[in-house]
Each structure stands twice: as structure tokens, then as C-alpha cells.
Amino acid sequence: MKLSYYPGCSLHGTALDYDHSVKEVCAALGIELVEIPDWNCCGASSAHMTNHEIGIRLPMRNLLLAAELGHDVLVPCAACFQRLKAAERSLREEPEYWDIQGYPENIHIVHISSLLSEDGVLDKIREKIQVRFEGLKLACYYGCLSLRHPKTTEVINYEQPRTLEAIVTSVGAQPVSWSHRTECCSGSLTMARPDIARTLVADIVEAAKRAGADGMVTDCPMCQANVESRQLDLGGEDYLPVFFGTELISAALSAQYPAKQKKLHLVDASVLDDVLRSAPQCREETV
């Protein structure tokens, strides 16, 4: 399988670890990624809140570059996914307005969690992992951008998504049942209204704790950074680490969680180390 790859600004900046784990996991699963040449920022969220045309033209340029490569486009960042889907919808529904004809119908935008939760890919993950994270309880947190609005994202189960749960289960961990899976973390307001951010993050984290979670797992770099950082503002000591789904798969594939990876978390992520020490081995050669 070959896919065009749009990392977006976050994965080349504050979420470098996400970028690395996406590439590691895809390589291990035989998925070839071809980074879109000369890609630009998708504009989330400042562009589309400022000017509709700029908010569409920025991601649209990336789609036109991807069309030249001829592959489906893999997008890990939830905000980038939402903006590229908005541009795709506009390209297909209003080609005359944008004066762009012939955008190919056979190129699709694929979110990383949708890809990794496909049955065939899940089978490969289960086949290749070296350890199973049995006993690790995780709250799957989607946020809002990769799911809504469904007319843009084309997500069917936007109220009851299951992609992250499928990924968590594939590495032997246990997804908990909880109430705030698709609640907004206020990522776009985290600098302008930190008071709102703290309130929403507190609600989300407390809900995950009530469900018995040892940590959270997400596929959105803004959610990951916001939920971890705002927890520190709340005070106390009982913080929950927020992992990327690809981060968990990468650790399960290699049977290790490097110290450099842990250092990228604002909240102590050693719970994954603790589970790794006692994790059941899947292969005799696992150390």
C-alpha cells in the first residue's frame, strides 16, 4: 500500500513524536508513505476563522499537490484532516467557483485512526506486536475535529466512534467505558481563554479517572498537548498521561518505550513502562 502523507505543522513542530510513531508503525505494517512535496499549512484554525476563502485555498493547494502523486492522502492530525476534508468537499461541490476542473474522484483523504482500525491492518498489528499491554486501562479520547461536522468528515459513527478502541484492543490494552470521548477540550481557546480550557480539561480528566483509566489515548496533537498541559494548571498530583494511538502500537511492536519518548510528555508517562515490564510476550524472541 502506498499513500501520500500530509504531516501538517504540528507533526513537524510540537508533535514530532507523533510524526515519528506514524512513520514507524506504517513502515512496520508495509505501508509506504510519500510525503507531499512543498506542502503548506492547512490554516487550522486561524485561517478559516478569519476568512473563508483563505481557509479553503490553503488546504486545497495540498490536495492539488497530492492529486499529482495519485495516491490517497494519509492525515494524522485531526485539525488538518477536518480542513482537508472541507477543501475536498468544496472542490467537489463548487469546482466552478474555484475555477478548478478535473479533481480526481478516486483520491480519498484518510485519517490515521481509520486506516489503523481496518480489519486487515488490525490483523497485521496483532500478528507483529511483540508484547500485549494487558491490564492497561485507557480512555479513548477523540475530541471533535476528526468527527464533526459529519457532512464534512463523512464519519458515520461520529457520536459513538470505535476506531481508537479497536487500536487499543489490538495491542492488548483495555478501553474503558466513559462519558467524555467526544467532548471538546477547547484547544482553539487554550491561549485566549485558559479559564475555559482548564474547566473543560478538568471535566474530561475527571471523567476518565472515574472510569478507572490509567491514561488516555488520542489521535489529535492539539488534544494531546492541551489535556496534558492544562492538567498541570489544575494542581494536585494525580495526572493522566495522554498517548497517541501510534505511540502505543510502536511500543508494542518494539517491546520498549524509549526514555526520549517519555521525555516528550508533560505528564509522567512511566505507566507504559510499568506495563511493559510485566507484559505477556507474543514471541519467543522478545527480550
N, C-alpha and C positions, 0 to 999 in steps of 0.2 A: 504494500500500500504506500502510495506517495501523496503527500499533502503539502499545499502551500502553507507557510507558517507566518502568522502575524503576531508577534510578541507584544507589541504596544509599548508605551513609555514605561509603565510600572515594572514590567519584567526586564527592562533594561536599566532600571534605577533602584527603587526601594524594594522590589520583589525579585531580585536576581536569583534568589534561591528557588523561587517558583519556576523561573525560566530553566534553570539547571535541571530540576527534577522532571520537568516536562520532557526535556530532550533525553535525559537518561532513560526514562520509562519508555518513551516511544522507540528509542534505539533498541532496548531490550525486547520489545514486542515486535520488532521488524517493521516499524512504521517510519518511513523516510520523510524527513521534514526539509522543505526547501524554503528558506526564509525569503519573503517577498523583497526584491531589491528596491532600495531607495524608499521604503515605506515611511509614512509620516504619521504624526499624532492623529488619533481619531477625533479629537476635540472634546472628549468627555472630561468633565461635564460642563466646562466653562463655555465652549463654543455654542452648543445647542441651546443653552440658557440665554445666550446673548443675541444670536442671530440664526434663524432657521436655515438660511441658505448656506452659511459657513458650516453649520452643524451637519449638513448633508454632504457638502462638497469635500470636506476633509476625509471622511471615511470612504466616500465614493472613489476618490483617487486611488486608494489602496485596493479597492475591488477591481478597478480597471487594470491596475498593475498585475493583480492576481489572475485576471482573465487571460493575460498574455502567457502565463505559465500553464494554464489549462487544467489545474487541479482544484479540488475542493479546498476550502480555506479553514485551517485549524486556528481557533482563537481561545487562549486560556483565560484571559481577563474578562470578567463579567461585564464591565462597563464597555470595553471595546466590542465585545460580542453584541451588546444591545445597539451600539451606534452603527456597526457594520450592517446589522440586520435592518436598521431603519433606512440606511442608504440603499440597501438592496431592494427593499420594498418600494422606495421612491423610484429607483431605476426601472423597476418592472411595471409600475403603475403610471409613471409620468415621464416616459422617455422623451416626449416632445418638449416638455418644459426644460429639461436639462440638455436638450439637443444632443443626445447620445443614443444611437441606434445600434442594435445588434448585440447587446449584452447577453452573453450565453446563458441559456436556460439550464444547462447541465452542471453549472458550478454552484456548489452549496457552501454555506457558512456553518461550520461545525464547532460546537463548544466542546472543550476538553472532557467534561464530565459525561456528555452524551456519547462521545467516542469510546471512552473507557468503560462505560456501562453497557455497551453492546454485548450480546451473548458470546459471540466469538472471541472478542477481546477479553472478556472476563474469564473465559476458559483458558486463554493463554496466560493470564495473570496467575490463576490458580496453579497452572502447570509449572510456572517458572519461579514462583516465590520460594525462598529458602527457609523462611520461618513463618509461623502463624501467630498473630497478636491476640491469642486467646486471653480473655479476662480484661482486655482493654475496652472500656465503655466510652463511646464517643457520641456527642450531639452533632448531628449533621446540620450545618447552617448554610442556607442558600442565599440569604439576603433577598434582594428584589430585582437586580438588574438583569440577570441571566434568564429570568422567568417572565417578567412583565414589561410591557403590556403584551398579552398573548397574540394580538393581531400583528405585532411586530416580531416578537421572538418565535412565534409559531410553536410554542411549547404547549402541549396538550394538558399535562398534569401540573399546571402552574400553582395550584393550591396544595396538591399532595404529591410533590416530586419524589422520585425514588432513586435518582442516579447516584447520589453520594452514598446512600445506604447500600446500594449494590457494590460500590467500590470498597466501602468499609468492610462489608461482609466477605468480599473476595480475599482479603488478607487476614481473615480470621477474627477480626475485632467485632464488637457488638454495638450496633447503633441503638441508642436509647430512644424511647418514645417521649417526645416533649412538645411544648406548645408554641415555640417561637422560631420554628425552622425558616419561615419566610418573612419574618418581621424585618423592617428596615433598621440598620444600625446608625443611620444619619451620617453616612460617610461624607456626603457633599456639604454638610453643615459643621463638620468637626472643627474647622478653624473659625468660622464665622459665629457659630453658636455652640461653644463647648458645653454649655449647660444642658442643652438638648441632647447632645451626644452622650454625655455622662448618664443622663436619665435613661435613654434608650438602651445603651450598652449594659447598664446595671440590670434592667429588666431581663435582657437576653441572657446574661451570665447567670443570674439567679434562677431562671427557668431551667437552664442546663444543669445547674447544681442540684436542683430539686429532683431532677430526673436521674441523678446518680452518675453523671458523666465525669470521667477523668480528664476530659479535654474536649475540644471542639474540632471539627474538620470543615473546611470551606473550599471554594474554588474561586473566590474573589479576593484579589490582593488588597483592595480598599477595606473590605470587611475584616480581613486578617489583621491588617495594621491598626485599624480603628478599634476593634474589640480588644486587642491586646493592650494597646497604649492607653485607652480610656479606663481599663481596669485599674491601672496604676494610679489614676487620678482618684479612684474611689476609696483608696486606703484599704487597710486590712492586709491579710497575708494569703488568703485562700483564693489564689488566682487560677484560672484555667488557661492552659496553652491552646493556641489555635493553629492547627496543622493544615497544610494543603493536602488534598487527596493524593496528588502525585508524590508528595513527600513521604506519605505512608507506604505507597507502593514501592518507591525506590528503596526505602529501608527494609521492606520485606524481601525484595529481590536480592539485596546485598547482605542481609542479616547483620547490618550495622547502622548506627546512627552517628555520623562523624561529629566531633566536637565543634567543627567550624559551622555545621548546620545548626546545632543547638544555640550557638552564639548569636545567630541571626534573629532569634526570638527575643521579644521584650519580656516575656513571661517565661519562667523556668520550664523547659520542655523535657526535663530528665525523666518524666513518667514513661516516655517511649523507651529510654534506656533500660529502665527497671523492667519493663515488659519483655524487652529483647533478651535479657539475661535468663529468663525462665521460659521463653517462647518455645513451643514444640518445633523440632526440626522437621523439615519436609523432605530432606535428602540426606543420605549418609555422608556426603562430602561437606555438609555445612559445618563450619567451625563454631 
